[in-house]
Amino acid sequence: MDKSGKLILVPTPIGNLQDITLRAVTVLKTADLILAEDTRVSVKLLKHLEIEKHMMSHHKFNEHKTLTSIVAQIEMGNTVALISDAGTPAISDPGFLLVRACVEKGLEVECLPGPTALIPALAVSGLPTEKFVFEGFLPQKKGRQTRLKFLAEETRTMLFYESPFRLAKTLGQFCEYFGAERKACVCRELSKMFEEINRGDVKELAEYYTAHPPKGEIVIVVEGKA
Ligand code: SAM
């Protein structure tokens, strides 16, 4: 019987290695090929899981070029697992182009449920979770002000990924565009040893992080317009 190929997106821990799922381990062990955003990062995870397998790199600088050959592998009946450095592939990480190419070819695509930074941040924030909007990283220069003006009218809870170097500036801009009293929650180093959840209004948080420059990885959750 012919083996039918598929693409499987495999979420990996965002800090705590215990967050890998049993199913993710099985898929990584049995896949014909593992595509990794940075093989130097993923080799550590595979070592921890005692999986010895060749990986191919699939990152934002080569993903356009390698699409055709990966799609061909799946068409030949291979199971290809895609992982990123941390969290769920295709969420502010490479993956979307490959998923779209497979969907266009009518190939099977699966995504395992698993770690991602935005959902724990939303759930722990204390802000409404019923409806929310994920903004990923704000544009750094061009288009930033336009986006902030647009988001000032957003009524759903908003989630942003942010670098520690821009956190205080971004919170300052939230004060300016959304109003100083808008509630927010800064989630830093989720699932790691120095996890920090800091709730307050955007003015308090901007002042705090100006006085205490942070390190690590950050999700900002902001209340929508009343
Ligand atoms: N694919 C990942 C996911 O599913 O969340 C996101 C990858 S994106 C390149 C990296 C950003 O995710 C970081 O800059 C930070 O904003 C957020 N992030 C990742 N891990 C985190 C953690 N442990 N705590 C807080 N934020 C995190």
Boltz pocket constraint, residues with backbone or C-beta under 6 A from the ligand:
constraints:
  - pocket:
      binder: B
      contacts: [[A, 14], [A, 15], [A, 84], [A, 86], [A, 87], [A, 88], [A, 89], [A, 90], [A, 91], [A, 92], [A, 93], [A, 115], [A, 116], [A, 117], [A, 118], [A, 160], [A, 161], [A, 162], [A, 163], [A, 187], [A, 188], [A, 189], [A, 190], [A, 191], [A, 192], [A, 217], [A, 218], [A, 219]]
      max_distance: 6.0
